[in-house]
Every structure is written in C-alpha cells, then in structure tokens.
Amino acid sequence: MQAPELAVSRWFNTPAPITLAALRGRVVMLHAFQMLCPGCVAHGTPQAQRAHALFRDSGLAVIGLHTVFEHHAAMTPVSLEAFIHEYRLTFPIGVDQPAENGPIPITMARYQMRGTPTAILIGRDGGIRHHGFGQEDDMALGAIIGTLLAEPAP
C-alpha cells in the first residue's frame, strides 16, 4: 500500500513544509504522537529522536506527527512548541490537520492509526513497510530500518 500524503496544518523544526512525494527515494520513519501520551513521552518520542540522530546521514528521514484525537484544548501548537523545546526534539514535526467532522485528525484517519505512539516506516518506493502501534523495541525497529536502508532505490 502506498503511503498517503500528510495533511499538516503547521510545521516545526523545518524551514519549509515536507511532503512524502518530495522524500521519495528515501526511507521515512513517521512517528505519530501526542504530548500528553505517557507512552509517547517515555518511549516513542525519545526513540524517534534517537533514530533521527543515529541514521541522520544514512538516508532515513524521521518525521514527527502530533496527531491530537483527545484533550484538544490542552494540546495546542503553542503548547507543542514548548514541548519540542523542553524535550530538545530536532526532527521535523507536523501538526496533523483536524478533521471537520469528528475528533480523529486527517492523517491519522488516512493511515488508520489505532492511537499513539504509532511508528510507520515507508520504503524508498513510497510503500508502507511497517505499521506499529505502542511501545516497540529499539533493536527490532532498528533492524527494519537497516533492512529498508539497504534496499536499492527504485
């Protein structure tokens, strides 16, 4: 299955908006999180930051997606900006665009995410190669990333 394009209302840590189409040919790790999600704060977001630092020069693009489906009033872009600064996150982070009818944001719905944290790995060809939910082991996720990085560009 081809990865659907991201629907982002605002970006942090990047000078210009990011599209998956522009990243074709690279491996992408999409880390969906909420700043009030304990599993995201304790495990998922630090894991994404480590992947960003470790694979920075290897062709992996790590993208955070702040996808708010609960506690909307508490998780505003202003609060997210403080969170990014406080946790020293350096990878690009987009705010998932809210849906017009319902609490589930657009990108979260497109990818049929069950919640946060969610880690999605997209191959160089733009296809979804891994769709994980919850806490995932660093070594297991790293092995999948390594396998995808070793594949030739299409």
PyMOL commands that set and color helices and strands:
alter all, ss='L'
color gray80, all
select helices_A, chain A and resi 38-54+77-86+106-110+138-150
alter helices_A, ss='H'
color red, helices_A
select strands_A, chain A and resi 8-12+27-33+60-66+93-96+118-122+128-133
alter strands_A, ss='S'
color yellow, strands_A
deselect
rebuild
show_as cartoon
